[in-house]
Amino acid sequence: MVMKHKIEKIIEHEDGRVFTVSRGSVPLVDLPQEAIDHLVAQGMDRAQAENLKTTGVSIRIMRAPHMETDVPVDDATKAMIDCIKDKK
């Protein structure tokens, strides 16, 4: 399975380093037993509570040297970087 992260934010430090903050979803997982018991205590049918799935979120912060000004990149990459920076 390939997990894709969507860039949500670009952080540029004064020293020229660039970081990307991205978010992605993790596969569906069963609820923990405590959560199931709580839902049942609140009146939900046990079978329904046990069949609920939850989606987690993965957040990743990575250095993006290809976005730093001192690293040469081709025109297509530069255009894509400028497009991402314009959206932040």
N, CA and C atoms as an extended XYZ file, in Angstrom:
264
Properties=species:S:1:pos:R:3:atomname:S:1:resname:S:1:resid:I:1 pbc="F F F"
N         0.836       -1.177        0.000 N   MET     1
C         0.000        0.000        0.000 CA  MET     1
C         0.885        1.247        0.000 C   MET     1
N         0.539        2.211       -0.835 N   VAL     2
C         1.279        3.460       -0.910 CA  VAL     2
C         0.460        4.541       -0.229 C   VAL     2
N         1.086        5.214        0.708 N   MET     3
C         0.410        6.295        1.398 CA  MET     3
C         0.900        7.604        0.793 C   MET     3
N        -0.018        8.443        0.349 N   LYS     4
C         0.341        9.726       -0.225 CA  LYS     4
C         0.094       10.807        0.801 C   LYS     4
N         1.067       11.683        0.935 N   HIS     5
C         0.938       12.820        1.826 CA  HIS     5
C         0.730       14.078        1.001 C   HIS     5
N        -0.212       14.920        1.402 N   LYS     6
C        -0.471       16.179        0.728 CA  LYS     6
C         0.249       17.280        1.495 C   LYS     6
N         1.036       18.082        0.789 N   ILE     7
C         1.752       19.178        1.447 CA  ILE     7
C         0.734       20.214        1.908 C   ILE     7
N         0.775       20.508        3.207 N   GLU     8
C        -0.155       21.462        3.792 CA  GLU     8
C         0.507       22.811        4.047 C   GLU     8
N         1.811       22.789        4.331 N   LYS     9
C         2.493       24.021        4.705 CA  LYS     9
C         3.954       23.922        4.308 C   LYS     9
N         4.532       25.054        3.958 N   ILE    10
C         5.966       25.139        3.688 CA  ILE    10
C         6.537       26.125        4.688 C   ILE    10
N         7.583       25.708        5.390 N   ILE    11
C         8.217       26.562        6.394 CA  ILE    11
C         9.605       26.928        5.882 C   ILE    11
N         9.880       28.225        5.793 N   GLU    12
C        11.178       28.695        5.340 CA  GLU    12
C        11.874       29.383        6.508 C   GLU    12
N        13.034       28.857        6.891 N   HIS    13
C        13.810       29.452        7.976 CA  HIS    13
C        14.668       30.588        7.432 C   HIS    13
N        15.084       31.486        8.325 N   GLU    14
C        15.905       32.628        7.911 CA  GLU    14
C        17.222       32.200        7.278 C   GLU    14
N        17.738       31.043        7.667 N   ASP    15
C        19.024       30.589        7.124 CA  ASP    15
C        18.885       29.910        5.762 C   ASP    15
N        17.656       29.880        5.197 N   GLY    16
C        17.466       29.324        3.864 CA  GLY    16
C        16.949       27.892        3.847 C   GLY    16
N        16.949       27.206        4.997 N   ARG    17
C        16.424       25.836        5.024 CA  ARG    17
C        14.920       25.859        4.836 C   ARG    17
N        14.406       24.868        4.114 N   VAL    18
C        12.979       24.780        3.831 CA  VAL    18
C        12.469       23.425        4.305 C   VAL    18
N        11.306       23.430        4.954 N   PHE    19
C        10.675       22.205        5.422 CA  PHE    19
C         9.245       22.157        4.891 C   PHE    19
N         8.773       20.961        4.605 N   THR    20
C         7.371       20.794        4.216 CA  THR    20
C         6.653       20.054        5.338 C   THR    20
N         5.420       20.452        5.581 N   VAL    21
C         4.552       19.770        6.535 CA  VAL    21
C         3.450       19.138        5.694 C   VAL    21
N         3.356       17.808        5.752 N   SER    22
C         2.358       17.125        4.937 CA  SER    22
C         1.489       16.230        5.798 C   SER    22
N         0.325       15.898        5.253 N   ARG    23
C        -0.656       15.097        5.984 CA  ARG    23
C        -1.151       13.982        5.074 C   ARG    23
N        -1.369       12.827        5.652 N   GLY    24
C        -1.915       11.695        4.914 CA  GLY    24
C        -2.781       10.852        5.824 C   GLY    24
N        -3.604       10.027        5.237 N   SER    25
C        -4.481        9.153        6.019 CA  SER    25
C        -3.840        7.786        6.181 C   SER    25
N        -4.053        7.196        7.321 N   VAL    26
C        -3.585        5.831        7.554 CA  VAL    26
C        -4.770        4.895        7.335 C   VAL    26
N        -4.513        3.632        7.092 N   PRO    27
C        -5.613        2.695        6.811 CA  PRO    27
C        -6.645        2.629        7.942 C   PRO    27
N        -7.847        2.207        7.581 N   LEU    28
C        -8.909        2.051        8.573 CA  LEU    28
C        -8.502        1.022        9.625 C   LEU    28
N        -8.815        1.320       10.860 N   VAL    29
C        -8.499        0.400       11.958 CA  VAL    29
C        -9.724        0.265       12.855 C   VAL    29
N        -9.782       -0.833       13.591 N   ASP    30
C       -10.869       -1.055       14.543 CA  ASP    30
C       -10.730       -0.087       15.711 C   ASP    30
N       -11.852        0.239       16.311 N   LEU    31
C       -11.818        1.069       17.512 CA  LEU    31
C       -11.218        0.273       18.664 C   LEU    31
N       -10.546        0.956       19.587 N   PRO    32
C       -10.068        0.263       20.789 CA  PRO    32
C       -11.251       -0.247       21.609 C   PRO    32
N       -11.034       -1.309       22.375 N   GLN    33
C       -12.102       -1.913       23.168 CA  GLN    33
C       -12.738       -0.916       24.127 C   GLN    33
N       -11.932       -0.015       24.707 N   GLU    34
C       -12.494        0.979       25.630 CA  GLU    34
C       -13.500        1.878       24.914 C   GLU    34
N       -13.198        2.255       23.680 N   ALA    35
C       -14.113        3.113       22.917 CA  ALA    35
C       -15.407        2.357       22.589 C   ALA    35
N       -15.275        1.082       22.232 N   ILE    36
C       -16.459        0.260       21.947 CA  ILE    36
C       -17.327        0.159       23.200 C   ILE    36
N       -16.701       -0.144       24.329 N   ASP    37
C       -17.456       -0.255       25.591 CA  ASP    37
C       -18.151        1.060       25.939 C   ASP    37
N       -17.485        2.173       25.692 N   HIS    38
C       -18.077        3.487       25.981 CA  HIS    38
C       -19.302        3.732       25.095 C   HIS    38
N       -19.171        3.407       23.804 N   LEU    39
C       -20.303        3.594       22.894 CA  LEU    39
C       -21.492        2.724       23.294 C   LEU    39
N       -21.219        1.487       23.710 N   VAL    40
C       -22.284        0.581       24.151 CA  VAL    40
C       -22.935        1.140       25.418 C   VAL    40
N       -22.106        1.676       26.330 N   ALA    41
C       -22.643        2.266       27.561 CA  ALA    41
C       -23.525        3.479       27.257 C   ALA    41
N       -23.256        4.154       26.142 N   GLN    42
C       -24.052        5.317       25.738 CA  GLN    42
C       -25.310        4.919       24.958 C   GLN    42
N       -25.495        3.589       24.726 N   GLY    43
C       -26.717        3.123       24.095 CA  GLY    43
C       -26.558        2.557       22.687 C   GLY    43
N       -25.349        2.505       22.160 N   MET    44
C       -25.164        1.960       20.812 CA  MET    44
C       -25.171        0.436       20.864 C   MET    44
N       -25.700       -0.174       19.824 N   ASP    45
C       -25.689       -1.625       19.698 CA  ASP    45
C       -24.238       -2.111       19.638 C   ASP    45
N       -23.904       -3.183       20.394 N   ARG    46
C       -22.529       -3.673       20.450 CA  ARG    46
C       -22.005       -4.079       19.069 C   ARG    46
N       -22.824       -4.785       18.282 N   ALA    47
C       -22.378       -5.218       16.952 CA  ALA    47
C       -22.047       -4.010       16.075 C   ALA    47
N       -22.865       -2.986       16.162 N   GLN    48
C       -22.621       -1.777       15.372 CA  GLN    48
C       -21.334       -1.092       15.834 C   GLN    48
N       -21.142       -1.008       17.137 N   ALA    49
C       -19.936       -0.370       17.682 CA  ALA    49
C       -18.678       -1.141       17.280 C   ALA    49
N       -18.756       -2.473       17.283 N   GLU    50
C       -17.592       -3.280       16.930 CA  GLU    50
C       -17.257       -3.197       15.439 C   GLU    50
N       -18.243       -2.832       14.612 N   ASN    51
C       -18.001       -2.714       13.175 CA  ASN    51
C       -17.513       -1.335       12.754 C   ASN    51
N       -17.504       -0.379       13.681 N   LEU    52
C       -17.010        0.959       13.339 CA  LEU    52
C       -15.512        0.918       13.090 C   LEU    52
N       -15.081        1.696       12.142 N   LYS    53
C       -13.653        1.824       11.841 CA  LYS    53
C       -13.277        3.286       12.010 C   LYS    53
N       -12.024        3.524       12.230 N   THR    54
C       -11.542        4.882       12.360 CA  THR    54
C       -10.357        5.084       11.413 C   THR    54
N       -10.224        6.301       10.938 N   THR    55
C        -9.103        6.645       10.074 CA  THR    55
C        -8.191        7.579       10.843 C   THR    55
N        -6.943        7.245       10.897 N   GLY    56
C        -5.974        8.099       11.545 CA  GLY    56
C        -5.322        9.030       10.538 C   GLY    56
N        -4.582        9.981       11.060 N   VAL    57
C        -3.882       10.942       10.216 CA  VAL    57
C        -2.405       10.862       10.536 C   VAL    57
N        -1.614       10.858        9.496 N   SER    58
C        -0.166       10.854        9.643 CA  SER    58
C         0.342       12.225        9.230 C   SER    58
N         1.104       12.875       10.092 N   ILE    59
C         1.692       14.172        9.768 CA  ILE    59
C         3.200       13.987        9.687 C   ILE    59
N         3.781       14.548        8.632 N   ARG    60
C         5.206       14.353        8.383 CA  ARG    60
C         5.847       15.715        8.128 C   ARG    60
N         6.963       15.978        8.791 N   ILE    61
C         7.747       17.192        8.553 CA  ILE    61
C         9.076       16.747        7.963 C   ILE    61
N         9.373       17.264        6.773 N   MET    62
C        10.592       16.840        6.082 CA  MET    62
C        11.353       18.056        5.576 C   MET    62
N        12.662       17.956        5.611 N   ARG    63
C        13.462       19.007        4.994 CA  ARG    63
C        13.327       18.868        3.491 C   ARG    63
N        13.207       19.982        2.803 N   ALA    64
C        13.000       19.979        1.358 CA  ALA    64
C        14.139       20.731        0.676 C   ALA    64
N        15.331       20.119        0.607 N   PRO    65
C        16.468       20.838        0.043 CA  PRO    65
C        16.254       21.251       -1.407 C   PRO    65
N        15.413       20.511       -2.138 N   HIS    66
C        15.170       20.878       -3.536 CA  HIS    66
C        14.399       22.186       -3.657 C   HIS    66
N        13.833       22.695       -2.535 N   MET    67
C        13.106       23.963       -2.567 CA  MET    67
C        13.980       25.122       -2.087 C   MET    67
N        15.189       24.827       -1.657 N   GLU    68
C        16.065       25.876       -1.153 CA  GLU    68
C        16.717       26.610       -2.321 C   GLU    68
N        16.969       27.880       -2.116 N   THR    69
C        17.413       28.732       -3.215 CA  THR    69
C        18.801       28.393       -3.755 C   THR    69
N        19.661       27.789       -2.948 N   ASP    70
C        21.019       27.523       -3.418 CA  ASP    70
C        21.164       26.180       -4.142 C   ASP    70
N        20.075       25.458       -4.331 N   VAL    71
C        20.117       24.172       -5.027 CA  VAL    71
C        19.540       24.362       -6.427 C   VAL    71
N        20.322       24.096       -7.495 N   PRO    72
C        19.792       24.295       -8.850 CA  PRO    72
C        18.728       23.253       -9.194 C   PRO    72
N        17.643       23.704       -9.837 N   VAL    73
C        16.576       22.809      -10.275 CA  VAL    73
C        16.182       23.177      -11.697 C   VAL    73
N        15.557       22.235      -12.404 N   ASP    74
C        15.130       22.542      -13.774 CA  ASP    74
C        13.881       23.429      -13.749 C   ASP    74
N        13.516       23.978      -14.909 N   ASP    75
C        12.407       24.935      -14.993 CA  ASP    75
C        11.074       24.337      -14.572 C   ASP    75
N        10.819       23.070      -14.944 N   ALA    76
C         9.541       22.429      -14.586 CA  ALA    76
C         9.424       22.285      -13.072 C   ALA    76
N        10.509       21.889      -12.416 N   THR    77
C        10.504       21.744      -10.959 CA  THR    77
C        10.333       23.109      -10.305 C   THR    77
N        11.027       24.124      -10.821 N   LYS    78
C        10.911       25.482      -10.274 CA  LYS    78
C         9.465       25.975      -10.374 C   LYS    78
N         8.796       25.709      -11.499 N   ALA    79
C         7.403       26.132      -11.674 CA  ALA    79
C         6.499       25.441      -10.662 C   ALA    79
N         6.739       24.150      -10.405 N   MET    80
C         5.931       23.407       -9.437 CA  MET    80
C         6.176       23.940       -8.024 C   MET    80
N         7.422       24.236       -7.692 N   ILE    81
C         7.756       24.786       -6.366 CA  ILE    81
C         7.083       26.144       -6.179 C   ILE    81
N         7.139       26.988       -7.204 N   ASP    82
C         6.510       28.310       -7.101 CA  ASP    82
C         5.002       28.172       -6.927 C   ASP    82
N         4.396       27.217       -7.601 N   CYS    83
C         2.946       26.978       -7.476 CA  CYS    83
C         2.597       26.582       -6.041 C   CYS    83
N         3.380       25.691       -5.443 N   ILE    84
C         3.138       25.251       -4.059 CA  ILE    84
C         3.328       26.420       -3.108 C   ILE    84
N         4.391       27.199       -3.300 N   LYS    85
C         4.658       28.341       -2.407 CA  LYS    85
C         3.543       29.378       -2.496 C   LYS    85
N         2.992       29.580       -3.694 N   ASP    86
C         1.919       30.559       -3.869 CA  ASP    86
C         0.658       30.160       -3.115 C   ASP    86
N         0.456       28.857       -2.876 N   LYS    87
C        -0.746       28.374       -2.199 CA  LYS    87
C        -0.642       28.427       -0.699 C   LYS    87
N         0.540       28.653       -0.138 N   LYS    88
C         0.670       28.594        1.327 CA  LYS    88
C         0.116       29.784        2.046 C   LYS    88
